Amino acid sequence: MDNPASLRDLPYADLLQPHEGAGLRSGERYDTVHFDATAFGGVEALDARFLECALTDCAFTDGSLRGCGLNDVFVSGSRFVGTSLAETEWQDGTADACVLAGVEAFGARIRRTVFRRCKFESVNLRSATLREVVFEDCVLRDTDLGGATLTDVSFPGTALHRLRLGRAALTRADLRGATVLDLADGHEALRGATITPGQLLDLAPALAASLGVAVAAPGIPLPGRTRRR
């Protein structure tokens, strides 16, 4: 998986042209366009297509990019706040040092994409499909992956706080590199994941509770029972 660290690392860097105009349009195709230090407040750009584009230091506040396609796109230092990314399609992309807060991304399809040093706050990824995705040195807080499908997804150096995995399907998901593994629900979804022995010990009480297993030391009466005299 290609993982460009900066704009100059992009194979299409010399082809990029500055974005002209103040906004984005629904259904528009943007090819080798560089969006730089631009604020998109309340933008409505449904089903737009971005091919070999770069977005650096941009700000998206409210508005909707629902149904957009992002193919081989580099996003750096950008913020998405209260913006809809529902049913978007990401492929062969990189997001570096970005912030997503209060974002709706349910039904998104994300493939061969790297999120590096990104911060997710209350992001709704319910029913999303993630394949060959890397979350590297990120923070995911109150992220909802309920009903999502995760295949070949890894989390090196990433802190997962109150992650929701209810009814999610994990296949070859590698959680061993996560610095924090805190699940709000969906412990049963871990059957398709790999974790470390230490993470297993930390998760043991919640895993037991999700399976209905009572854990008690010898000699302690079981719940609902009293000792015979």
KEFILO-571024 format. One record per residue (C-alpha): residue number from 1; residue in one letter; x, y, z. Coordinates in nm, 3 decimals. Each point is the difference from the previous one (the first is absolute). Last residue first. Example, Ala and Ser with C-alpha at 12.3 -4.5 7.8 and 13.67 -1.06 7.14 Angstrom:
[2,'S',[1.367,-0.106,0.714]];
[1,'A',[-0.137,-0.344,0.066]];
//
This chain:
[229,'R',[-2.672,-2.386,5.678]];
[228,'R',[-0.032,-0.004,-0.375]];
[227,'R',[0.169,0.287,-0.177]];
[226,'T',[-0.211,0.239,-0.197]];
[225,'R',[-0.055,0.015,-0.373]];
[224,'G',[-0.106,0.283,-0.231]];
[223,'P',[0.354,0.074,-0.114]];
[222,'L',[0.232,-0.288,0.085]];
[221,'P',[0.126,-0.017,0.356]];
[220,'I',[0.374,0.075,0.042]];
[219,'G',[0.193,-0.305,0.115]];
[218,'P',[0.226,-0.007,-0.301]];
[217,'A',[0.048,0.346,-0.159]];
[216,'A',[-0.268,0.133,-0.233]];
[215,'V',[-0.039,0.065,-0.373]];
[214,'A',[-0.349,-0.037,-0.145]];
[213,'V',[-0.001,-0.071,-0.373]];
[212,'G',[-0.285,0.157,-0.195]];
[211,'L',[0.207,0.010,-0.319]];
[210,'S',[0.001,0.382,-0.010]];
[209,'A',[0.083,0.007,0.371]];
[208,'A',[0.296,-0.230,-0.050]];
[207,'L',[0.131,0.217,-0.282]];
[206,'A',[-0.043,0.312,0.214]];
[205,'P',[0.197,-0.156,0.288]];
[204,'A',[0.269,-0.143,-0.234]];
[203,'L',[0.070,0.317,-0.199]];
[202,'D',[0.308,0.106,0.195]];
[201,'L',[0.128,-0.358,0.013]];
[200,'L',[-0.055,-0.041,-0.374]];
[199,'Q',[0.184,0.326,-0.069]];
[198,'G',[0.299,-0.135,0.190]];
[197,'P',[-0.008,-0.327,-0.194]];
[196,'T',[0.006,0.202,-0.325]];
[195,'I',[-0.291,0.029,-0.242]];
[194,'T',[-0.091,-0.155,-0.336]];
[193,'A',[-0.350,0.059,-0.134]];
[192,'G',[-0.284,-0.203,-0.154]];
[191,'R',[-0.145,-0.119,0.332]];
[190,'L',[0.030,0.360,0.117]];
[189,'A',[-0.359,0.061,-0.113]];
[188,'E',[-0.123,-0.153,0.327]];
[187,'H',[0.132,0.304,0.185]];
[186,'G',[-0.254,0.211,-0.186]];
[185,'D',[-0.040,0.277,0.256]];
[184,'A',[0.174,0.307,0.145]];
[183,'L',[0.338,-0.147,-0.084]];
[182,'D',[0.326,0.138,0.140]];
[181,'L',[0.319,-0.114,-0.168]];
[180,'V',[0.272,0.257,0.070]];
[179,'T',[0.350,-0.013,-0.154]];
[178,'A',[-0.132,-0.197,-0.298]];
[177,'G',[0.279,-0.198,-0.168]];
[176,'R',[-0.154,-0.340,0.070]];
[175,'L',[-0.336,0.093,-0.151]];
[174,'D',[0.049,-0.183,-0.328]];
[173,'A',[-0.326,-0.068,-0.185]];
[172,'R',[0.033,-0.322,-0.199]];
[171,'T',[-0.377,-0.003,-0.057]];
[170,'L',[-0.228,0.208,0.221]];
[169,'A',[-0.379,0.014,-0.037]];
[168,'A',[-0.176,0.269,0.203]];
[167,'R',[-0.325,-0.081,0.181]];
[166,'G',[0.090,0.241,0.285]];
[165,'L',[0.352,0.134,-0.050]];
[164,'R',[-0.011,0.332,0.187]];
[163,'L',[0.336,0.149,0.101]];
[162,'R',[-0.004,0.166,0.341]];
[161,'H',[0.360,0.122,-0.040]];
[160,'L',[0.227,-0.158,-0.260]];
[159,'A',[0.356,0.135,0.017]];
[158,'T',[0.211,-0.066,-0.311]];
[157,'G',[0.368,-0.088,-0.013]];
[156,'P',[-0.059,-0.263,-0.268]];
[155,'F',[-0.374,-0.049,-0.069]];
[154,'S',[-0.049,-0.263,-0.273]];
[153,'V',[-0.277,-0.092,-0.247]];
[152,'D',[0.024,-0.313,-0.215]];
[151,'T',[-0.379,-0.022,-0.031]];
[150,'L',[-0.240,0.213,0.204]];
[149,'T',[-0.373,-0.019,-0.072]];
[148,'A',[-0.221,0.247,0.187]];
[147,'G',[-0.317,-0.087,0.193]];
[146,'G',[0.095,0.239,0.279]];
[145,'L',[0.324,0.181,-0.079]];
[144,'D',[-0.081,0.299,0.222]];
[143,'T',[0.295,0.216,0.104]];
[142,'D',[-0.030,0.138,0.353]];
[141,'R',[0.368,0.101,-0.006]];
[140,'L',[0.239,-0.118,-0.268]];
[139,'V',[0.352,0.138,0.047]];
[138,'C',[0.253,-0.066,-0.275]];
[137,'D',[0.362,-0.116,-0.008]];
[136,'E',[-0.067,-0.208,-0.314]];
[135,'F',[-0.353,-0.106,-0.096]];
[134,'V',[0.060,-0.234,-0.294]];
[133,'V',[-0.268,-0.117,-0.244]];
[132,'E',[0.023,-0.313,-0.214]];
[131,'R',[-0.379,-0.026,-0.023]];
[130,'L',[-0.249,0.215,0.189]];
[129,'T',[-0.372,-0.029,-0.077]];
[128,'A',[-0.233,0.234,0.188]];
[127,'S',[-0.320,-0.126,0.165]];
[126,'R',[0.036,0.260,0.277]];
[125,'L',[0.295,0.234,-0.047]];
[124,'N',[-0.140,0.281,0.217]];
[123,'V',[0.287,0.218,0.125]];
[122,'S',[-0.025,0.128,0.357]];
[121,'E',[0.355,0.140,0.005]];
[120,'F',[0.257,-0.144,-0.243]];
[119,'K',[0.352,0.142,0.019]];
[118,'C',[0.254,-0.069,-0.272]];
[117,'R',[0.373,-0.064,0.042]];
[116,'R',[-0.004,-0.224,-0.311]];
[115,'F',[-0.312,-0.134,-0.170]];
[114,'V',[0.113,-0.232,-0.281]];
[113,'T',[-0.233,-0.123,-0.275]];
[112,'R',[-0.006,-0.323,-0.198]];
[111,'R',[-0.380,-0.009,-0.003]];
[110,'I',[-0.267,0.209,0.170]];
[109,'R',[-0.368,-0.046,-0.083]];
[108,'A',[-0.222,0.236,0.201]];
[107,'G',[-0.341,-0.127,0.111]];
[106,'F',[-0.003,0.232,0.298]];
[105,'A',[0.246,0.286,-0.019]];
[104,'E',[-0.183,0.261,0.209]];
[103,'V',[0.256,0.233,0.157]];
[102,'G',[-0.026,0.149,0.348]];
[101,'A',[0.372,0.064,-0.003]];
[100,'L',[0.253,-0.109,-0.263]];
[99,'V',[0.347,0.148,0.046]];
[98,'C',[0.289,-0.047,-0.242]];
[97,'A',[0.371,-0.050,0.068]];
[96,'D',[0.048,-0.212,-0.315]];
[95,'A',[-0.270,-0.157,-0.217]];
[94,'T',[0.130,-0.226,-0.275]];
[93,'G',[-0.193,-0.153,-0.288]];
[92,'D',[0.002,-0.315,-0.212]];
[91,'Q',[-0.381,-0.016,-0.002]];
[90,'W',[-0.268,0.193,0.186]];
[89,'E',[-0.370,-0.026,-0.084]];
[88,'T',[-0.253,0.225,0.170]];
[87,'E',[-0.327,-0.148,0.125]];
[86,'A',[-0.028,0.260,0.276]];
[85,'L',[0.272,0.262,0.014]];
[84,'S',[-0.232,0.252,0.163]];
[83,'T',[0.174,0.292,0.166]];
[82,'G',[-0.042,0.097,0.365]];
[81,'V',[0.367,0.090,0.013]];
[80,'F',[0.250,-0.120,-0.263]];
[79,'R',[0.343,0.148,0.055]];
[78,'S',[0.308,-0.009,-0.225]];
[77,'G',[0.369,-0.028,0.081]];
[76,'S',[0.061,-0.230,-0.295]];
[75,'V',[-0.226,-0.181,-0.248]];
[74,'F',[0.158,-0.190,-0.291]];
[73,'V',[-0.243,-0.153,-0.251]];
[72,'D',[0.060,-0.315,-0.205]];
[71,'N',[-0.373,-0.041,-0.070]];
[70,'L',[-0.248,0.197,0.206]];
[69,'G',[-0.361,-0.060,-0.103]];
[68,'C',[-0.279,0.212,0.144]];
[67,'G',[-0.331,-0.158,0.108]];
[66,'R',[-0.067,0.258,0.269]];
[65,'L',[0.235,0.296,0.000]];
[64,'S',[-0.238,0.197,0.219]];
[63,'G',[-0.007,0.331,0.185]];
[62,'D',[0.116,0.065,0.357]];
[61,'T',[0.352,0.141,0.020]];
[60,'F',[0.269,-0.116,-0.241]];
[59,'A',[0.339,0.158,0.063]];
[58,'C',[0.302,-0.033,-0.229]];
[57,'D',[0.364,-0.012,0.106]];
[56,'T',[0.100,-0.209,-0.304]];
[55,'L',[-0.235,-0.182,-0.235]];
[54,'A',[0.175,-0.183,-0.284]];
[53,'C',[-0.158,-0.156,-0.308]];
[52,'E',[0.077,-0.313,-0.200]];
[51,'L',[-0.367,-0.049,-0.088]];
[50,'F',[-0.276,0.175,0.196]];
[49,'R',[-0.357,-0.076,-0.105]];
[48,'A',[-0.311,0.191,0.115]];
[47,'D',[-0.302,-0.207,0.103]];
[46,'L',[-0.140,0.274,0.227]];
[45,'A',[0.189,0.325,0.023]];
[44,'E',[-0.200,0.216,0.240]];
[43,'V',[0.236,0.230,0.192]];
[42,'G',[-0.119,0.135,0.334]];
[41,'G',[0.333,0.169,0.062]];
[40,'F',[0.286,-0.101,-0.230]];
[39,'A',[0.306,0.184,0.128]];
[38,'T',[0.305,-0.018,-0.229]];
[37,'A',[0.362,-0.026,0.106]];
[36,'D',[0.090,-0.197,-0.314]];
[35,'F',[-0.213,-0.202,-0.242]];
[34,'H',[0.233,-0.145,-0.263]];
[33,'V',[-0.170,-0.146,-0.308]];
[32,'T',[0.127,-0.304,-0.191]];
[31,'D',[-0.353,-0.088,-0.127]];
[30,'Y',[-0.316,0.143,0.158]];
[29,'R',[-0.323,-0.140,-0.144]];
[28,'E',[-0.319,0.186,0.091]];
[27,'G',[-0.315,-0.184,0.110]];
[26,'S',[-0.080,0.257,0.265]];
[25,'R',[0.208,0.315,-0.018]];
[24,'L',[0.283,0.124,0.216]];
[23,'G',[0.072,0.352,0.118]];
[22,'A',[0.186,0.326,-0.043]];
[21,'G',[0.145,-0.030,-0.348]];
[20,'E',[0.324,-0.127,-0.143]];
[19,'H',[0.182,-0.290,0.160]];
[18,'P',[0.373,0.014,-0.057]];
[17,'Q',[0.136,-0.249,-0.258]];
[16,'L',[0.178,-0.324,0.087]];
[15,'L',[0.197,-0.170,-0.276]];
[14,'D',[0.341,0.028,0.163]];
[13,'A',[-0.127,-0.176,0.314]];
[12,'Y',[-0.141,-0.298,-0.195]];
[11,'P',[0.231,-0.262,0.149]];
[10,'L',[-0.063,0.153,0.343]];
[9,'D',[0.308,0.029,0.219]];
[8,'R',[0.011,0.379,-0.045]];
[7,'L',[-0.328,0.036,0.185]];
[6,'S',[0.132,-0.169,0.310]];
[5,'A',[0.030,-0.335,0.174]];
[4,'P',[-0.125,-0.217,-0.284]];
[3,'N',[-0.115,-0.347,0.111]];
[2,'D',[-0.030,-0.238,-0.292]];
[1,'M',[-0.149,-0.338,0.102]];
//
